[in-house]
């Protein structure tokens, strides 16, 4: 967004599973590196539509990597996910053996990591970085860009903000009988701006081979802790009801964040208080835009 970056960046609206269209873009620019974000990401939807997820997430990765090889682009940063760890013991560490994931979305991320790792082995000039996102939430402090999922939000924070704004009646808390301090699910929430900075660091510290890094804070926060922080910070109530667990959910998921700090010289700067403030600022700014439209 020029009002944030101060630059106008070329934008192409293209289906990145279409290799010829991707190549056409590569032919028009000298590209130093690629950050491949594109992919479907809703866990529940992936269970209902696995073929759509496997086709899109794998074919887009293969098409973009093929274009990189054809145009001699060495640096490739991939948007992976903590889901690839499966039901490992926390904190999740990059050296762990990955366990089966609990959904097709997670499987596509694990498969893409393997595809990219094998491709890096076969092409020694390639520098592949696999960024394992924990739970990105929040918004840019300007309130100009943030998270606005289509339809009913799958993820916790957009659901909280829509309950707080009155768009939804109450939050369903998926289970309070987990083996966690307050019984609700524990996650490693990372500010989306910290996540973005992690990509810049990954590009700066790119090196031959394929290397995985956790992008997380290293701290776990429960559902109720996040709700209570959001209420306190924004002085607003978020009504909720405890309901049954959501199938496929883990009790706990948080990062060992040391490797990214040691090798990418990157660590998170923002805490859940800032994430709650920024998420709410975006929601209220967006509401005022929606009302004025
Ligand atoms: C967080 C916690 C829920 C909604 C998924 C993907 C992951 C990443 C982030 C892409 C859990 C609870 C949620 C609600 C709730 N995706 N919850 N009520 O499932 O940890 O991770 O999204 O990068 O790869 O797996 O995130 O926000 O859906 O859930 O109680 O209405 O909130 O049970 O404990 P999740 P989430």
py3Dmol code that shows the C-alpha trace and the ligand (Angstrom):
import py3Dmol

protein = """\
ATOM      1  CA  UNK A   1       0.000   0.000   0.000  1.00  0.00           C
ATOM      2  CA  UNK A   2       1.781   3.231  -1.132  1.00  0.00           C
ATOM      3  CA  UNK A   3       0.486   5.189   1.895  1.00  0.00           C
ATOM      4  CA  UNK A   4       2.384   2.724   4.101  1.00  0.00           C
ATOM      5  CA  UNK A   5       5.399   1.754   1.989  1.00  0.00           C
ATOM      6  CA  UNK A   6       5.849   5.076   0.174  1.00  0.00           C
ATOM      7  CA  UNK A   7       6.350   3.083  -3.031  1.00  0.00           C
ATOM      8  CA  UNK A   8       4.140   1.889  -5.897  1.00  0.00           C
ATOM      9  CA  UNK A   9       4.914  -1.799  -6.406  1.00  0.00           C
ATOM     10  CA  UNK A  10       3.929  -3.598  -9.656  1.00  0.00           C
ATOM     11  CA  UNK A  11       0.909  -5.827  -8.960  1.00  0.00           C
ATOM     12  CA  UNK A  12      -0.264  -8.713 -11.160  1.00  0.00           C
ATOM     13  CA  UNK A  13      -3.522 -10.552 -10.421  1.00  0.00           C
ATOM     14  CA  UNK A  14      -2.640 -14.045 -11.654  1.00  0.00           C
ATOM     15  CA  UNK A  15      -3.470 -17.645 -10.794  1.00  0.00           C
ATOM     16  CA  UNK A  16       0.014 -18.777  -9.771  1.00  0.00           C
ATOM     17  CA  UNK A  17      -0.788 -22.381 -10.620  1.00  0.00           C
ATOM     18  CA  UNK A  18      -0.654 -21.151 -14.254  1.00  0.00           C
ATOM     19  CA  UNK A  19       3.024 -21.623 -15.104  1.00  0.00           C
ATOM     20  CA  UNK A  20       2.965 -19.689 -18.389  1.00  0.00           C
ATOM     21  CA  UNK A  21       1.452 -16.609 -16.708  1.00  0.00           C
ATOM     22  CA  UNK A  22       3.992 -16.813 -13.893  1.00  0.00           C
ATOM     23  CA  UNK A  23       6.824 -17.083 -16.444  1.00  0.00           C
ATOM     24  CA  UNK A  24       5.494 -14.048 -18.304  1.00  0.00           C
ATOM     25  CA  UNK A  25       5.915 -11.961 -15.130  1.00  0.00           C
ATOM     26  CA  UNK A  26       9.396 -13.309 -14.470  1.00  0.00           C
ATOM     27  CA  UNK A  27      10.346 -12.369 -18.061  1.00  0.00           C
ATOM     28  CA  UNK A  28       9.454  -8.711 -17.427  1.00  0.00           C
ATOM     29  CA  UNK A  29      11.605  -8.193 -14.316  1.00  0.00           C
ATOM     30  CA  UNK A  30      15.033  -8.974 -12.869  1.00  0.00           C
ATOM     31  CA  UNK A  31      13.976 -10.841  -9.743  1.00  0.00           C
ATOM     32  CA  UNK A  32      16.399 -11.242  -6.805  1.00  0.00           C
ATOM     33  CA  UNK A  33      14.164 -13.501  -4.726  1.00  0.00           C
ATOM     34  CA  UNK A  34      10.645 -14.845  -4.333  1.00  0.00           C
ATOM     35  CA  UNK A  35       8.434 -15.014  -1.246  1.00  0.00           C
ATOM     36  CA  UNK A  36       5.704 -17.544  -1.979  1.00  0.00           C
ATOM     37  CA  UNK A  37       2.667 -16.799   0.209  1.00  0.00           C
ATOM     38  CA  UNK A  38      -0.116 -17.913  -2.113  1.00  0.00           C
ATOM     39  CA  UNK A  39      -2.226 -20.792  -0.849  1.00  0.00           C
ATOM     40  CA  UNK A  40      -5.519 -21.772   0.742  1.00  0.00           C
ATOM     41  CA  UNK A  41      -5.226 -21.728   4.531  1.00  0.00           C
ATOM     42  CA  UNK A  42      -8.483 -22.672   6.287  1.00  0.00           C
ATOM     43  CA  UNK A  43      -8.078 -25.896   8.239  1.00  0.00           C
ATOM     44  CA  UNK A  44     -11.810 -26.735   8.350  1.00  0.00           C
ATOM     45  CA  UNK A  45     -12.289 -26.019   4.629  1.00  0.00           C
ATOM     46  CA  UNK A  46      -9.323 -28.263   3.804  1.00  0.00           C
ATOM     47  CA  UNK A  47     -11.083 -31.186   5.520  1.00  0.00           C
ATOM     48  CA  UNK A  48     -14.213 -30.580   3.379  1.00  0.00           C
ATOM     49  CA  UNK A  49     -12.321 -29.923   0.085  1.00  0.00           C
ATOM     50  CA  UNK A  50      -8.976 -31.800   0.206  1.00  0.00           C
ATOM     51  CA  UNK A  51      -8.480 -32.037  -3.579  1.00  0.00           C
ATOM     52  CA  UNK A  52      -8.893 -28.265  -3.959  1.00  0.00           C
ATOM     53  CA  UNK A  53      -6.208 -27.765  -1.283  1.00  0.00           C
ATOM     54  CA  UNK A  54      -3.743 -30.331  -2.676  1.00  0.00           C
ATOM     55  CA  UNK A  55      -4.135 -29.069  -6.253  1.00  0.00           C
ATOM     56  CA  UNK A  56      -3.852 -25.376  -5.405  1.00  0.00           C
ATOM     57  CA  UNK A  57      -1.190 -25.401  -2.696  1.00  0.00           C
ATOM     58  CA  UNK A  58       1.112 -27.920  -4.364  1.00  0.00           C
ATOM     59  CA  UNK A  59       0.703 -26.797  -7.996  1.00  0.00           C
ATOM     60  CA  UNK A  60       1.236 -23.123  -7.134  1.00  0.00           C
ATOM     61  CA  UNK A  61       4.468 -23.979  -5.314  1.00  0.00           C
ATOM     62  CA  UNK A  62       5.708 -26.161  -8.180  1.00  0.00           C
ATOM     63  CA  UNK A  63       4.811 -23.542 -10.809  1.00  0.00           C
ATOM     64  CA  UNK A  64       6.584 -20.718  -8.966  1.00  0.00           C
ATOM     65  CA  UNK A  65       9.643 -22.848  -8.229  1.00  0.00           C
ATOM     66  CA  UNK A  66       9.808 -23.935 -11.900  1.00  0.00           C
ATOM     67  CA  UNK A  67       9.773 -20.270 -12.936  1.00  0.00           C
ATOM     68  CA  UNK A  68      12.585 -19.557 -10.440  1.00  0.00           C
ATOM     69  CA  UNK A  69      14.700 -22.348 -11.932  1.00  0.00           C
ATOM     70  CA  UNK A  70      13.969 -21.195 -15.481  1.00  0.00           C
ATOM     71  CA  UNK A  71      14.895 -17.579 -14.697  1.00  0.00           C
ATOM     72  CA  UNK A  72      17.808 -18.384 -12.384  1.00  0.00           C
ATOM     73  CA  UNK A  73      16.185 -16.891  -9.268  1.00  0.00           C
ATOM     74  CA  UNK A  74      18.090 -18.388  -6.341  1.00  0.00           C
ATOM     75  CA  UNK A  75      16.307 -17.086  -3.213  1.00  0.00           C
ATOM     76  CA  UNK A  76      12.973 -18.725  -2.382  1.00  0.00           C
ATOM     77  CA  UNK A  77      11.134 -18.021   0.888  1.00  0.00           C
ATOM     78  CA  UNK A  78       8.104 -20.245   1.553  1.00  0.00           C
ATOM     79  CA  UNK A  79       5.126 -19.525   3.807  1.00  0.00           C
ATOM     80  CA  UNK A  80       4.911 -22.735   5.849  1.00  0.00           C
ATOM     81  CA  UNK A  81       3.093 -23.377   9.114  1.00  0.00           C
ATOM     82  CA  UNK A  82       3.526 -24.754  12.632  1.00  0.00           C
ATOM     83  CA  UNK A  83       0.886 -27.279  11.614  1.00  0.00           C
ATOM     84  CA  UNK A  84       3.661 -29.363  10.005  1.00  0.00           C
ATOM     85  CA  UNK A  85       4.859 -30.408  13.504  1.00  0.00           C
ATOM     86  CA  UNK A  86       1.718 -32.448  14.124  1.00  0.00           C
ATOM     87  CA  UNK A  87       1.075 -33.482  17.711  1.00  0.00           C
ATOM     88  CA  UNK A  88       4.699 -33.105  18.875  1.00  0.00           C
ATOM     89  CA  UNK A  89       5.593 -32.077  22.433  1.00  0.00           C
ATOM     90  CA  UNK A  90       5.869 -28.293  22.914  1.00  0.00           C
ATOM     91  CA  UNK A  91       7.864 -26.149  22.399  1.00  0.00           C
ATOM     92  CA  UNK A  92       8.176 -27.089  18.715  1.00  0.00           C
ATOM     93  CA  UNK A  93      11.785 -27.088  17.477  1.00  0.00           C
ATOM     94  CA  UNK A  94      13.022 -27.181  13.862  1.00  0.00           C
ATOM     95  CA  UNK A  95      15.108 -30.302  14.535  1.00  0.00           C
ATOM     96  CA  UNK A  96      12.053 -32.333  15.559  1.00  0.00           C
ATOM     97  CA  UNK A  97      10.807 -35.196  13.413  1.00  0.00           C
ATOM     98  CA  UNK A  98       7.560 -34.006  11.880  1.00  0.00           C
ATOM     99  CA  UNK A  99       4.515 -36.079  12.872  1.00  0.00           C
ATOM    100  CA  UNK A 100       1.398 -36.611  10.728  1.00  0.00           C
ATOM    101  CA  UNK A 101      -0.708 -33.456  10.606  1.00  0.00           C
ATOM    102  CA  UNK A 102      -4.399 -33.466  11.536  1.00  0.00           C
ATOM    103  CA  UNK A 103      -5.746 -31.955   8.309  1.00  0.00           C
ATOM    104  CA  UNK A 104      -5.130 -31.645   4.529  1.00  0.00           C
ATOM    105  CA  UNK A 105      -4.061 -28.004   4.885  1.00  0.00           C
ATOM    106  CA  UNK A 106      -1.216 -29.061   7.160  1.00  0.00           C
ATOM    107  CA  UNK A 107      -0.367 -31.944   4.818  1.00  0.00           C
ATOM    108  CA  UNK A 108      -0.004 -29.532   1.874  1.00  0.00           C
ATOM    109  CA  UNK A 109       2.470 -27.463   3.897  1.00  0.00           C
ATOM    110  CA  UNK A 110       4.492 -30.537   4.899  1.00  0.00           C
ATOM    111  CA  UNK A 111       4.486 -31.809   1.290  1.00  0.00           C
ATOM    112  CA  UNK A 112       5.564 -28.416  -0.080  1.00  0.00           C
ATOM    113  CA  UNK A 113       8.439 -28.373   2.425  1.00  0.00           C
ATOM    114  CA  UNK A 114       9.551 -31.786   1.125  1.00  0.00           C
ATOM    115  CA  UNK A 115       9.165 -30.732  -2.529  1.00  0.00           C
ATOM    116  CA  UNK A 116      11.262 -27.597  -1.936  1.00  0.00           C
ATOM    117  CA  UNK A 117      13.877 -29.457   0.128  1.00  0.00           C
ATOM    118  CA  UNK A 118      14.341 -32.096  -2.596  1.00  0.00           C
ATOM    119  CA  UNK A 119      14.500 -29.370  -5.278  1.00  0.00           C
ATOM    120  CA  UNK A 120      17.203 -27.548  -3.295  1.00  0.00           C
ATOM    121  CA  UNK A 121      19.207 -30.807  -3.091  1.00  0.00           C
ATOM    122  CA  UNK A 122      18.973 -31.214  -6.878  1.00  0.00           C
ATOM    123  CA  UNK A 123      19.878 -27.542  -7.555  1.00  0.00           C
ATOM    124  CA  UNK A 124      22.804 -26.495  -5.304  1.00  0.00           C
ATOM    125  CA  UNK A 125      22.465 -22.813  -6.292  1.00  0.00           C
ATOM    126  CA  UNK A 126      19.017 -22.634  -4.677  1.00  0.00           C
ATOM    127  CA  UNK A 127      18.568 -20.910  -1.301  1.00  0.00           C
ATOM    128  CA  UNK A 128      15.258 -22.166   0.173  1.00  0.00           C
ATOM    129  CA  UNK A 129      13.895 -20.789   3.459  1.00  0.00           C
ATOM    130  CA  UNK A 130      10.844 -22.455   5.047  1.00  0.00           C
ATOM    131  CA  UNK A 131       9.108 -20.123   7.503  1.00  0.00           C
ATOM    132  CA  UNK A 132       6.875 -21.993   9.961  1.00  0.00           C
ATOM    133  CA  UNK A 133       4.244 -19.477  11.045  1.00  0.00           C
ATOM    134  CA  UNK A 134       2.665 -19.906  14.423  1.00  0.00           C
ATOM    135  CA  UNK A 135      -0.557 -17.904  14.879  1.00  0.00           C
ATOM    136  CA  UNK A 136      -0.393 -14.555  13.056  1.00  0.00           C
ATOM    137  CA  UNK A 137      -2.866 -11.953  14.452  1.00  0.00           C
ATOM    138  CA  UNK A 138      -3.164  -8.176  14.728  1.00  0.00           C
ATOM    139  CA  UNK A 139      -2.942  -5.512  12.028  1.00  0.00           C
ATOM    140  CA  UNK A 140      -0.711  -2.689  10.844  1.00  0.00           C
ATOM    141  CA  UNK A 141      -0.814   0.140  13.420  1.00  0.00           C
ATOM    142  CA  UNK A 142      -2.168   2.554  10.756  1.00  0.00           C
ATOM    143  CA  UNK A 143      -5.461   0.630  10.729  1.00  0.00           C
ATOM    144  CA  UNK A 144      -5.211   0.618   6.931  1.00  0.00           C
ATOM    145  CA  UNK A 145      -4.511  -3.098   6.434  1.00  0.00           C
ATOM    146  CA  UNK A 146      -5.524  -6.078   8.531  1.00  0.00           C
ATOM    147  CA  UNK A 147      -7.438  -9.322   8.585  1.00  0.00           C
ATOM    148  CA  UNK A 148     -10.958  -9.434   7.114  1.00  0.00           C
ATOM    149  CA  UNK A 149     -11.798 -13.069   6.275  1.00  0.00           C
ATOM    150  CA  UNK A 150     -14.669 -13.755   3.849  1.00  0.00           C
ATOM    151  CA  UNK A 151     -17.701 -15.189   5.619  1.00  0.00           C
ATOM    152  CA  UNK A 152     -17.597 -16.693   9.108  1.00  0.00           C
ATOM    153  CA  UNK A 153     -14.040 -16.411  10.532  1.00  0.00           C
ATOM    154  CA  UNK A 154     -12.273 -19.737  11.106  1.00  0.00           C
ATOM    155  CA  UNK A 155      -9.620 -18.175  13.303  1.00  0.00           C
ATOM    156  CA  UNK A 156      -9.881 -16.830  16.849  1.00  0.00           C
ATOM    157  CA  UNK A 157      -8.869 -13.164  16.613  1.00  0.00           C
ATOM    158  CA  UNK A 158     -11.119 -12.100  13.705  1.00  0.00           C
ATOM    159  CA  UNK A 159     -13.981 -13.827  15.500  1.00  0.00           C
ATOM    160  CA  UNK A 160     -13.199 -11.905  18.711  1.00  0.00           C
ATOM    161  CA  UNK A 161     -13.128  -8.556  16.866  1.00  0.00           C
ATOM    162  CA  UNK A 162     -16.435  -9.296  15.115  1.00  0.00           C
ATOM    163  CA  UNK A 163     -18.085 -10.180  18.451  1.00  0.00           C
ATOM    164  CA  UNK A 164     -16.635  -7.007  20.011  1.00  0.00           C
ATOM    165  CA  UNK A 165     -18.011  -4.911  17.134  1.00  0.00           C
ATOM    166  CA  UNK A 166     -21.469  -6.496  17.534  1.00  0.00           C
ATOM    167  CA  UNK A 167     -21.320  -8.190  14.138  1.00  0.00           C
ATOM    168  CA  UNK A 168     -21.577 -11.576  15.894  1.00  0.00           C
ATOM    169  CA  UNK A 169     -23.440 -12.399  19.112  1.00  0.00           C
ATOM    170  CA  UNK A 170     -20.823 -14.343  21.054  1.00  0.00           C
ATOM    171  CA  UNK A 171     -17.578 -16.286  20.710  1.00  0.00           C
ATOM    172  CA  UNK A 172     -17.664 -20.082  20.897  1.00  0.00           C
ATOM    173  CA  UNK A 173     -14.701 -21.268  22.959  1.00  0.00           C
ATOM    174  CA  UNK A 174     -13.854 -24.684  21.558  1.00  0.00           C
ATOM    175  CA  UNK A 175     -13.363 -26.686  24.733  1.00  0.00           C
ATOM    176  CA  UNK A 176     -12.106 -25.897  28.245  1.00  0.00           C
ATOM    177  CA  UNK A 177     -11.106 -29.440  29.186  1.00  0.00           C
ATOM    178  CA  UNK A 178      -7.608 -29.498  27.675  1.00  0.00           C
ATOM    179  CA  UNK A 179      -4.596 -30.207  29.873  1.00  0.00           C
ATOM    180  CA  UNK A 180      -3.654 -26.496  29.947  1.00  0.00           C
ATOM    181  CA  UNK A 181      -3.627 -23.889  32.792  1.00  0.00           C
ATOM    182  CA  UNK A 182      -7.247 -22.780  32.211  1.00  0.00           C
ATOM    183  CA  UNK A 183      -8.386 -25.750  30.090  1.00  0.00           C
ATOM    184  CA  UNK A 184      -8.584 -23.794  26.813  1.00  0.00           C
ATOM    185  CA  UNK A 185      -6.283 -24.172  23.808  1.00  0.00           C
ATOM    186  CA  UNK A 186      -2.832 -22.571  24.019  1.00  0.00           C
ATOM    187  CA  UNK A 187      -1.218 -20.991  20.943  1.00  0.00           C
ATOM    188  CA  UNK A 188       1.808 -18.846  20.068  1.00  0.00           C
ATOM    189  CA  UNK A 189       0.256 -15.624  18.755  1.00  0.00           C
ATOM    190  CA  UNK A 190       2.640 -13.510  16.697  1.00  0.00           C
ATOM    191  CA  UNK A 191       1.997  -9.943  15.526  1.00  0.00           C
ATOM    192  CA  UNK A 192       1.542  -9.873  11.746  1.00  0.00           C
ATOM    193  CA  UNK A 193       4.107  -7.042  11.458  1.00  0.00           C
ATOM    194  CA  UNK A 194       6.679  -9.157  13.321  1.00  0.00           C
ATOM    195  CA  UNK A 195       5.850 -11.925  10.862  1.00  0.00           C
ATOM    196  CA  UNK A 196       6.469  -9.574   7.920  1.00  0.00           C
ATOM    197  CA  UNK A 197       9.827  -8.509   9.390  1.00  0.00           C
ATOM    198  CA  UNK A 198      10.705 -12.193   9.675  1.00  0.00           C
ATOM    199  CA  UNK A 199      10.417 -12.478   5.881  1.00  0.00           C
ATOM    200  CA  UNK A 200      12.741  -9.523   5.356  1.00  0.00           C
ATOM    201  CA  UNK A 201      15.260 -11.137   7.704  1.00  0.00           C
ATOM    202  CA  UNK A 202      14.882 -14.469   5.871  1.00  0.00           C
ATOM    203  CA  UNK A 203      15.643 -12.819   2.516  1.00  0.00           C
ATOM    204  CA  UNK A 204      18.661 -11.003   4.009  1.00  0.00           C
ATOM    205  CA  UNK A 205      20.105 -14.180   5.537  1.00  0.00           C
ATOM    206  CA  UNK A 206      19.271 -16.515   2.659  1.00  0.00           C
ATOM    207  CA  UNK A 207      21.820 -19.297   2.101  1.00  0.00           C
ATOM    208  CA  UNK A 208      22.233 -22.404  -0.093  1.00  0.00           C
ATOM    209  CA  UNK A 209      20.184 -25.454   0.816  1.00  0.00           C
ATOM    210  CA  UNK A 210      16.779 -25.644   2.505  1.00  0.00           C
ATOM    211  CA  UNK A 211      16.407 -24.237   6.019  1.00  0.00           C
ATOM    212  CA  UNK A 212      13.325 -24.171   8.304  1.00  0.00           C
ATOM    213  CA  UNK A 213      12.721 -21.486  10.927  1.00  0.00           C
ATOM    214  CA  UNK A 214       9.942 -21.021  13.466  1.00  0.00           C
ATOM    215  CA  UNK A 215       8.310 -17.582  13.373  1.00  0.00           C
ATOM    216  CA  UNK A 216       6.780 -17.332  16.822  1.00  0.00           C
ATOM    217  CA  UNK A 217       7.238 -15.541  20.140  1.00  0.00           C
ATOM    218  CA  UNK A 218       8.121 -18.696  22.101  1.00  0.00           C
ATOM    219  CA  UNK A 219       5.259 -17.935  24.514  1.00  0.00           C
ATOM    220  CA  UNK A 220       1.880 -19.709  24.765  1.00  0.00           C
ATOM    221  CA  UNK A 221      -1.401 -17.821  25.337  1.00  0.00           C
ATOM    222  CA  UNK A 222      -4.737 -19.554  26.026  1.00  0.00           C
ATOM    223  CA  UNK A 223      -8.030 -18.654  24.358  1.00  0.00           C
ATOM    224  CA  UNK A 224      -9.412 -17.161  27.571  1.00  0.00           C
ATOM    225  CA  UNK A 225      -6.182 -15.246  28.235  1.00  0.00           C
ATOM    226  CA  UNK A 226      -6.435 -13.693  24.778  1.00  0.00           C
ATOM    227  CA  UNK A 227     -10.109 -12.809  25.287  1.00  0.00           C
ATOM    228  CA  UNK A 228      -9.384 -11.261  28.702  1.00  0.00           C
ATOM    229  CA  UNK A 229      -6.416  -9.287  27.328  1.00  0.00           C
ATOM    230  CA  UNK A 230      -8.525  -8.024  24.424  1.00  0.00           C
ATOM    231  CA  UNK A 231     -11.309  -6.928  26.818  1.00  0.00           C
ATOM    232  CA  UNK A 232      -8.907  -5.186  29.199  1.00  0.00           C
ATOM    233  CA  UNK A 233      -6.827  -3.433  26.558  1.00  0.00           C
ATOM    234  CA  UNK A 234      -9.790  -2.204  24.516  1.00  0.00           C
ATOM    235  CA  UNK A 235     -12.208  -1.734  27.428  1.00  0.00           C
ATOM    236  CA  UNK A 236     -14.890  -3.802  25.707  1.00  0.00           C
ATOM    237  CA  UNK A 237     -16.788  -7.016  26.512  1.00  0.00           C
ATOM    238  CA  UNK A 238     -16.485 -10.151  24.410  1.00  0.00           C
ATOM    239  CA  UNK A 239     -19.350 -12.496  25.373  1.00  0.00           C
ATOM    240  CA  UNK A 240     -18.438 -16.188  24.975  1.00  0.00           C
ATOM    241  CA  UNK A 241     -19.820 -19.674  25.568  1.00  0.00           C
ATOM    242  CA  UNK A 242     -17.785 -22.796  26.212  1.00  0.00           C
ATOM    243  CA  UNK A 243     -18.713 -25.440  23.611  1.00  0.00           C
ATOM    244  CA  UNK A 244     -17.257 -28.790  22.514  1.00  0.00           C
ATOM    245  CA  UNK A 245     -13.703 -29.113  21.269  1.00  0.00           C
ATOM    246  CA  UNK A 246     -13.106 -28.491  17.529  1.00  0.00           C
ATOM    247  CA  UNK A 247     -11.988 -31.724  15.786  1.00  0.00           C
ATOM    248  CA  UNK A 248      -8.296 -31.685  14.882  1.00  0.00           C
ATOM    249  CA  UNK A 249      -7.313 -29.003  17.414  1.00  0.00           C
ATOM    250  CA  UNK A 250      -4.163 -29.502  19.471  1.00  0.00           C
ATOM    251  CA  UNK A 251      -4.116 -28.612  23.179  1.00  0.00           C
ATOM    252  CA  UNK A 252      -0.877 -26.633  22.906  1.00  0.00           C
ATOM    253  CA  UNK A 253       1.198 -25.221  20.063  1.00  0.00           C
ATOM    254  CA  UNK A 254       4.059 -22.792  20.656  1.00  0.00           C
ATOM    255  CA  UNK A 255       7.555 -22.273  19.290  1.00  0.00           C
ATOM    256  CA  UNK A 256      11.112 -22.687  20.366  1.00  0.00           C
ATOM    257  CA  UNK A 257      12.084 -19.358  18.769  1.00  0.00           C
ATOM    258  CA  UNK A 258      15.862 -19.548  19.250  1.00  0.00           C
ATOM    259  CA  UNK A 259      16.960 -20.578  15.739  1.00  0.00           C
ATOM    260  CA  UNK A 260      15.464 -17.553  13.951  1.00  0.00           C
ATOM    261  CA  UNK A 261      17.059 -15.263  16.531  1.00  0.00           C
ATOM    262  CA  UNK A 262      20.486 -16.906  16.215  1.00  0.00           C
ATOM    263  CA  UNK A 263      20.529 -17.372  12.426  1.00  0.00           C
ATOM    264  CA  UNK A 264      18.222 -14.651  11.048  1.00  0.00           C
ATOM    265  CA  UNK A 265      18.994 -12.065  13.727  1.00  0.00           C
ATOM    266  CA  UNK A 266      15.215 -11.738  14.127  1.00  0.00           C
ATOM    267  CA  UNK A 267      12.877 -11.900  17.104  1.00  0.00           C
ATOM    268  CA  UNK A 268       9.405 -10.611  17.790  1.00  0.00           C
ATOM    269  CA  UNK A 269       8.972  -7.064  19.094  1.00  0.00           C
ATOM    270  CA  UNK A 270       5.233  -6.969  19.896  1.00  0.00           C
ATOM    271  CA  UNK A 271       3.242  -8.722  22.644  1.00  0.00           C
ATOM    272  CA  UNK A 272      -0.414  -9.805  22.800  1.00  0.00           C
ATOM    273  CA  UNK A 273      -1.402  -6.411  24.251  1.00  0.00           C
ATOM    274  CA  UNK A 274      -0.212  -4.693  21.048  1.00  0.00           C
ATOM    275  CA  UNK A 275      -1.795  -7.402  18.910  1.00  0.00           C
ATOM    276  CA  UNK A 276      -5.170  -6.831  20.608  1.00  0.00           C
ATOM    277  CA  UNK A 277      -4.897  -3.030  20.295  1.00  0.00           C
ATOM    278  CA  UNK A 278      -3.947  -3.150  16.604  1.00  0.00           C
ATOM    279  CA  UNK A 279      -6.565  -5.778  15.721  1.00  0.00           C
ATOM    280  CA  UNK A 280      -9.296  -3.671  17.342  1.00  0.00           C
ATOM    281  CA  UNK A 281      -8.094  -0.421  15.694  1.00  0.00           C
ATOM    282  CA  UNK A 282      -8.344  -2.112  12.285  1.00  0.00           C
ATOM    283  CA  UNK A 283     -11.797  -3.537  13.056  1.00  0.00           C
ATOM    284  CA  UNK A 284     -13.198  -0.151  14.121  1.00  0.00           C
ATOM    285  CA  UNK A 285     -11.521   1.659  11.196  1.00  0.00           C
ATOM    286  CA  UNK A 286     -12.968  -0.947   8.835  1.00  0.00           C
ATOM    287  CA  UNK A 287     -16.424  -0.647  10.411  1.00  0.00           C
ATOM    288  CA  UNK A 288     -16.383   3.112   9.795  1.00  0.00           C
ATOM    289  CA  UNK A 289     -15.407   2.496   6.145  1.00  0.00           C
ATOM    290  CA  UNK A 290     -18.153  -0.142   5.742  1.00  0.00           C
ATOM    291  CA  UNK A 291     -20.745   2.261   7.253  1.00  0.00           C
ATOM    292  CA  UNK A 292     -19.642   5.143   4.974  1.00  0.00           C
ATOM    293  CA  UNK A 293     -19.851   2.943   1.823  1.00  0.00           C
TER     294      UNK A 293
END
"""
ligand_1 = """\
36
LIG
C -6.688 -20.812 17.845
C -7.321 -21.292 19.157
C -9.079 -22.884 18.836
C -11.815 -20.047 16.877
C -4.760 -22.335 12.316
C -3.937 -23.118 11.328
C -2.540 -22.581 11.326
C -2.564 -21.138 10.981
C -3.439 -20.384 11.990
C -2.243 -20.352 8.733
C -7.591 -22.798 19.161
C -9.610 -21.599 19.471
C -10.713 -20.618 17.498
C -13.035 -19.909 17.599
C -11.983 -20.904 19.520
N -3.023 -20.965 9.645
N -10.799 -21.037 18.792
N -13.067 -20.353 18.900
O -6.270 -23.602 14.611
O -4.355 -22.715 16.060
O -4.222 -22.512 13.604
O -4.747 -20.983 11.960
O -1.156 -19.887 8.879
O -1.785 -23.301 10.376
O -3.895 -24.469 11.764
O -5.842 -21.110 14.849
O -7.273 -19.181 15.390
O -8.364 -21.263 14.417
O -7.506 -21.289 16.776
O -12.047 -21.305 20.697
O -14.075 -19.413 17.090
O -8.576 -20.661 19.343
O -9.692 -24.021 19.437
O -7.359 -23.278 20.476
P -5.213 -22.587 14.856
P -7.317 -20.660 15.292
"""
view = py3Dmol.view(width=600, height=400)
view.addModel(protein, "pdb")
view.setStyle({"model": 0}, {"cartoon": {"style": "trace"}})
view.addModel(ligand_1, "xyz")
view.setStyle({"model": 1}, {"stick": {}})
view.zoomTo()
view.show()
